[in-house]
Amino acid sequence: MSNEILSVLEYMEKEKGISRPDMIEAISGAIAGAAQRGIGAGRDIRVEINPKTGALKAWSVLNVVDSVADDSVEIHIEKARAIREGAQIGETIEKEIDPAYLGRIAAQTARQAIMQRIRQFEKDRIYDDYKDTVGDIVTGTVRRRERGDLIIDLGKAEAILPPRERVPGEDYAPGESIRCLLLKIEQTNRGPDIILSRSNINFVRRLFELEVTEIADGTVTIEAMAREPGYRTKIAVNSADPKVDPVGACVGARGARVKTIVRELGGEKIDIIRYFQDPLALLEEALKPAVPKNIKVNEVDRRIHFEVAEDDLSIAIGRKGFNAKLTSRLLGWKLDIGKEEKEAVGFDEKVAKAAAGLAAIPGLDPDLAARLVTSGFASPEVFEGVEAEDLVGLGYTEEEAADVLSKVEAFLSENA
């Protein structure tokens, strides 16, 4: 049995990180408890294991009496003195038990108790090993599915990636490597559960901190973030050093840094913009290339109403409204987006406007100016190269043609 115990001690110490003294205490207690139940209720048994050899020794703790009523808990004074010289009535003495006999009695029960204690040891160590890793990115291997959860092997422990913490569209098969944010450690009746996440916004934050050295050293700071997992992340960055471009630092040379993060996120789009304290300036930056117009701000309700051109409306709102939602979260303001209304100008109004321009020519009759516009002469410059015969051919009299051309020529000369 000593070889079995030594193997358990070495395995748990190397593979599970459970110290030998802790395991010896657990195994000793389990064997003692099992032996007490096997040999007889009420007997007090002490078990000792040699940490180097795994050798097992056990003693039955007995009360020294002059008349034995129960030999499972008592020993006569004469027998006691044969074990320990000078033993006195009322004292306790330990009588060694044959380990082989103890093993036959307690082996099966002790094995179950030992495994239970080992599992408890492992659970207790999970919290100690991972409590300082909460909020960091960890790498593991997908092992299996349990009731919709992905079970991830982190090496020293197994963790859970629940459906709510996964990105829509992502799927992983057993054996695949996976990177996740260690979101939290939940204490349950079964012990601590390590909860992972790939959809949490801090997963993206930590990826940027790992990939962008300027963020890691504090030169560039992430001032605001908004994320719709699997679709898009918006991130507003600032720089403490005016010589450092915060957006360029995050993008990297030829986009190398942000491309690495996008690949990790399975192609999720990332918008990196410069941060402004002024919410209107930040709004303009976040909506590019759409341009907000006719902006109205409600400070009390923290609400901003604005309009965009019809061509920009789909850009500002985004697919399923995601872009508008992300911009709102990034700013911390509610947004009301409307389409810019352009006043429709009819043909008659256009003619009237052009006629008014021609009527500015001194001496030109307004009615004649209106007729000229309908003939295609919308401005004085259009008359360049026009002869009187051209106007006569369009239905004007020779007098009207000569009059118009002379007045237009005079007007263009004065304003040349």
C-alpha positions in Angstrom: 0.0 0.0 0.0 3.0 2.3 0.6 3.9 2.2 -3.1 0.3 3.2 -4.0 0.3 6.1 -1.5 3.7 7.3 -2.7 2.5 7.3 -6.3 -0.6 9.4 -5.3 1.6 11.8 -3.4 4.0 12.3 -6.3 1.2 12.6 -8.9 -0.8 15.2 -6.9 2.4 17.2 -6.2 3.6 17.3 -9.8 0.4 17.3 -11.8 -2.1 19.1 -9.5 0.2 21.2 -7.5 -1.1 19.9 -4.1 1.6 19.9 -1.5 2.7 16.6 0.0 1.9 17.6 3.6 -1.6 18.6 2.6 -2.1 15.3 0.8 -0.6 13.3 3.7 -3.0 15.0 6.1 -6.0 14.3 3.8 -5.0 10.6 3.2 -4.2 10.0 6.9 -7.6 11.4 8.0 -9.5 9.4 5.4 -7.8 6.1 6.3 -8.3 6.8 10.0 -12.0 7.5 9.6 -12.5 4.5 7.4 -10.6 2.2 9.8 -12.7 3.4 12.7 -15.8 2.5 10.9 -14.4 -0.9 9.9 -12.8 -2.0 13.1 -15.5 -0.7 15.4 -17.4 2.4 16.3 -15.9 4.6 18.9 -12.3 3.5 18.4 -9.8 6.4 18.2 -7.1 5.7 15.6 -4.1 7.7 14.6 -2.5 7.2 11.1 0.9 8.4 10.1 2.4 8.3 6.6 6.1 8.7 5.8 6.4 11.6 3.3 9.5 10.1 1.6 8.6 6.4 1.4 4.8 6.4 1.7 5.0 3.8 4.5 1.8 3.6 6.5 1.7 3.2 10.3 -1.4 3.3 12.5 -2.1 3.2 16.2 -5.2 2.6 18.3 -5.5 5.2 21.1 -6.6 3.4 24.3 -7.4 4.4 27.8 -5.3 2.7 30.6 -7.6 1.0 33.1 -7.3 -1.7 35.8 -10.4 -3.4 34.6 -11.2 -3.6 30.9 -14.9 -3.3 29.9 -14.4 -2.5 26.2 -11.1 -3.6 24.6 -11.7 -1.4 21.6 -11.1 1.7 23.6 -9.5 0.4 26.8 -6.3 -1.5 27.8 -5.3 -3.1 31.0 -2.5 -1.4 33.0 -0.1 -4.4 32.8 -0.4 -4.6 29.0 0.0 -0.8 28.8 3.2 -1.0 30.7 4.5 -3.6 28.4 4.0 -1.1 25.6 5.2 1.9 27.5 7.0 1.6 30.8 5.6 3.7 33.6 2.1 4.0 32.1 -0.5 5.0 34.7 -4.2 4.4 35.1 -6.2 7.2 33.5 -3.6 8.0 30.8 -3.9 7.1 27.1 -1.5 4.9 25.2 -1.1 4.2 21.5 -1.0 0.5 20.4 0.3 -0.1 16.9 -2.1 -1.8 14.5 -0.9 -4.1 11.7 -1.0 -1.9 8.5 -2.0 -5.0 6.4 -5.0 -5.6 8.7 -5.8 -1.9 8.5 -5.5 -1.9 4.7 -7.9 -4.9 4.4 -10.5 -3.1 6.5 -10.2 0.4 5.2 -8.9 0.3 1.6 -12.1 0.7 -0.4 -13.7 3.3 2.0 -10.4 5.2 2.3 -10.0 5.3 -1.5 -13.4 7.0 -1.9 -12.7 9.4 0.9 -9.2 10.2 -0.6 -10.7 11.0 -4.0 -13.3 13.2 -2.4 -10.7 15.1 -0.5 -8.5 15.4 -3.6 -11.4 16.9 -5.6 -12.0 19.3 -2.8 -8.3 20.2 -2.7 -8.4 20.9 -6.4 -11.5 23.1 -6.1 -9.9 25.1 -3.3 -6.8 25.7 -5.3 -8.7 26.9 -8.3 -9.6 30.2 -6.6 -6.1 30.7 -5.3 -4.5 30.0 -8.7 -6.9 32.2 -10.7 -8.2 34.9 -8.4 -5.4 37.3 -9.6 -6.1 36.4 -13.3 -9.7 37.8 -13.3 -9.9 40.4 -16.1 -6.9 38.9 -18.0 -6.9 36.9 -21.3 -6.3 33.2 -20.9 -5.7 30.5 -23.5 -7.2 27.0 -23.3 -8.4 24.0 -25.3 -12.0 23.2 -26.0 -12.8 19.9 -24.3 -16.6 19.2 -24.6 -20.1 20.7 -24.4 -22.3 20.4 -21.4 -25.9 21.7 -21.5 -24.9 24.3 -24.1 -21.8 25.4 -22.2 -18.3 25.0 -23.7 -15.9 23.4 -21.2 -12.4 24.8 -21.7 -9.2 23.2 -20.3 -6.9 25.9 -18.9 -4.3 23.4 -17.8 -4.7 23.5 -14.1 -8.5 23.7 -14.2 -11.5 23.5 -16.4 -13.5 26.7 -17.1 -16.9 27.4 -18.6 -17.8 29.5 -21.6 -21.6 30.0 -21.4 -23.7 30.7 -24.5 -24.4 34.3 -23.2 -20.6 35.0 -23.3 -20.0 33.7 -26.8 -20.0 35.7 -30.0 -22.9 35.0 -32.4 -21.7 33.0 -35.3 -18.6 31.6 -33.6 -18.3 27.9 -33.1 -15.5 25.7 -31.6 -14.9 22.0 -31.9 -13.2 19.8 -29.2 -9.5 20.1 -29.4 -9.4 23.7 -30.8 -7.4 26.4 -29.0 -9.3 29.4 -27.8 -8.5 32.7 -26.1 -11.0 34.2 -23.7 -11.4 36.8 -21.0 -11.4 35.3 -17.5 -14.6 37.1 -16.5 -15.2 36.0 -13.0 -15.0 33.1 -10.5 -18.4 32.0 -9.1 -18.6 30.2 -5.8 -21.1 27.3 -6.1 -22.0 24.2 -4.0 -19.8 22.2 -6.2 -16.9 24.6 -5.7 -15.6 27.6 -7.7 -16.6 27.9 -11.4 -14.3 29.8 -13.7 -16.5 31.8 -16.1 -14.9 32.9 -19.4 -16.2 35.4 -22.0 -15.5 36.4 -25.6 -18.4 38.8 -26.0 -17.5 41.1 -23.0 -16.3 44.5 -24.1 -13.2 44.1 -21.8 -12.0 41.2 -24.0 -11.4 43.8 -26.8 -9.9 46.2 -24.3 -7.4 43.6 -23.1 -6.5 42.6 -26.7 -5.6 46.2 -27.4 -3.6 46.5 -24.2 -1.6 43.4 -25.2 -1.2 44.3 -28.9 -0.5 48.1 -28.6 2.6 49.0 -26.6 1.5 52.6 -26.3 -1.6 51.6 -24.5 0.3 49.2 -22.3 2.7 51.9 -21.2 0.0 54.6 -20.7 1.0 56.9 -23.6 -2.3 56.2 -25.4 -5.5 55.7 -23.3 -8.8 54.2 -24.2 -11.3 56.8 -23.2 -14.6 55.2 -24.4 -15.7 51.9 -26.0 -18.9 50.4 -27.3 -19.3 46.9 -28.7 -21.9 44.8 -30.5 -20.2 41.4 -30.4 -19.7 39.9 -33.8 -20.6 43.1 -35.7 -18.6 46.1 -34.7 -16.6 47.8 -31.9 -16.1 51.5 -31.6 -13.2 52.7 -29.6 -12.2 56.3 -28.8 -8.5 56.9 -28.0 -6.5 59.8 -26.7 -2.8 60.5 -26.3 -0.9 62.0 -23.4 2.0 62.8 -25.8 1.1 65.3 -28.6 3.7 63.7 -30.8 1.9 60.4 -30.7 -1.0 59.8 -33.0 -3.4 57.6 -30.9 -5.3 56.3 -33.8 -2.2 55.5 -35.8 -0.6 53.7 -32.8 -3.7 51.5 -32.5 -3.9 50.8 -36.2 -0.2 50.0 -36.5 2.0 50.0 -39.6 -0.2 49.0 -42.6 -2.9 48.1 -40.1 -0.9 45.2 -38.6 -2.0 45.7 -35.0 -5.7 46.2 -35.6 -5.7 43.3 -38.2 -4.3 41.0 -35.5 -7.2 41.9 -33.2 -9.8 41.6 -36.0 -8.6 38.1 -36.8 -8.9 37.1 -33.1 -12.4 38.5 -33.1 -13.4 36.5 -36.2 -13.6 39.5 -38.6 -15.5 41.8 -36.3 -15.2 45.4 -37.6 -13.3 47.9 -35.4 -13.7 51.7 -35.7 -10.9 53.6 -34.0 -11.5 57.3 -33.6 -9.8 60.2 -31.8 -11.4 61.1 -28.5 -12.9 64.6 -27.9 -14.4 65.8 -24.6 -16.9 67.8 -26.5 -19.8 65.4 -27.3 -20.6 67.2 -30.5 -17.0 66.9 -31.8 -17.0 63.3 -30.7 -20.3 62.7 -32.5 -18.9 64.2 -35.8 -15.8 61.9 -35.5 -17.9 58.8 -34.7 -20.3 59.3 -37.6 -17.7 59.8 -40.4 -18.2 59.7 -43.3 -21.8 60.8 -42.5 -22.0 64.5 -41.5 -24.5 65.5 -38.8 -26.4 68.7 -39.6 -29.0 70.9 -37.8 -27.8 69.7 -34.4 -30.0 70.3 -31.4 -28.8 69.5 -27.9 -31.0 68.7 -24.9 -28.6 68.9 -21.9 -31.2 68.0 -19.3 -32.1 64.6 -20.9 -28.6 64.2 -22.5 -30.2 63.9 -25.9 -28.9 65.0 -29.2 -31.1 65.5 -32.3 -29.5 65.9 -35.7 -30.1 65.3 -39.4 -28.0 63.7 -42.1 -28.2 63.8 -45.8 -30.4 61.1 -47.3 -27.4 59.4 -48.8 -25.7 59.3 -45.4 -28.8 58.0 -43.5 -28.0 54.3 -43.9 -24.4 54.9 -42.9 -25.3 56.8 -39.7 -27.9 54.2 -38.6 -26.1 51.1 -39.8 -27.4 47.5 -40.2 -30.2 46.8 -37.7 -29.4 50.2 -36.2 -26.1 49.0 -34.7 -24.0 52.0 -35.7 -26.4 54.4 -34.1 -26.6 52.3 -31.0 -22.8 52.1 -30.7 -22.4 55.8 -31.3 -25.0 56.5 -28.6 -23.2 54.2 -26.1 -19.8 55.7 -27.0 -21.0 59.2 -26.3 -23.2 58.4 -23.4 -26.0 60.4 -25.0 -29.3 59.4 -26.6 -29.4 60.1 -30.3 -32.3 61.1 -32.5 -31.4 60.8 -36.2 -33.5 62.4 -38.9 -33.2 62.9 -42.7 -32.3 66.3 -43.9 -35.3 67.9 -45.7 -34.4 69.6 -48.9 -36.9 72.2 -50.3 -38.2 71.0 -53.7 -37.8 73.6 -56.4 -40.3 73.4 -59.2 -39.8 74.3 -62.9 -41.7 77.5 -62.6 -39.7 78.6 -59.5 -36.4 77.8 -61.3 -37.7 79.9 -64.3 -38.7 82.8 -62.1 -35.3 82.7 -60.3 -33.4 82.7 -63.6 -35.6 85.5 -65.0 -35.0 87.6 -62.0 -31.3 87.3 -62.7 -31.7 88.4 -66.3 -34.0 91.2 -65.2 -31.1 92.7 -63.2 -29.7 93.8 -66.6 -30.6 97.5 -66.8 -33.5 98.3 -69.1 -34.5 94.7 -69.8 -38.2 94.1 -69.6 -39.1 91.4 -67.0 -41.6 89.7 -69.3 -39.0 89.6 -72.0 -36.5 88.2 -69.5 -38.9 85.4 -68.6 -39.3 84.5 -72.3 -35.6 84.4 -72.8 -35.2 82.0 -69.9 -37.7 79.6 -71.3 -35.7 79.8 -74.6 -32.7 78.6 -72.7 -31.0 81.9 -71.9 -30.7 81.5 -68.1 -27.9 83.9 -67.5 -26.1 86.8 -69.4 -23.1 84.7 -70.0 -25.2 82.3 -72.2 -25.5 85.1 -74.8 -21.8 84.9 -75.8 -21.6 84.2 -79.5 -25.4 84.7 -80.1 -26.4 86.7 -83.1 -29.6 88.7 -83.7 -30.6 86.2 -86.4 -30.5 83.4 -83.7 -33.1 85.2 -81.6 -35.3 86.0 -84.6 -35.2 82.3 -85.4 -36.6 81.6 -81.9 -39.6 83.9 -82.5 -38.3 87.2 -81.4 -38.7 90.4 -83.5 -35.7 92.0 -85.0 -36.2 95.0 -82.7 -36.4 92.7 -79.6 -33.4 90.8 -80.7 -31.3 94.0 -81.2 -32.5 95.5 -78.0 -31.7 92.4 -75.9 -28.2 91.9 -77.4 -27.2 95.6 -76.9 -28.3 95.6 -73.3 -26.6 92.3 -72.5 -23.4 93.4 -74.2 -23.4 96.7 -72.2 -24.1 94.7 -69.0 -21.2 92.3 -69.5 -18.8 95.1 -70.4 -19.6 97.0 -67.2 -19.2 93.8 -65.1 -16.2 92.4 -66.9 
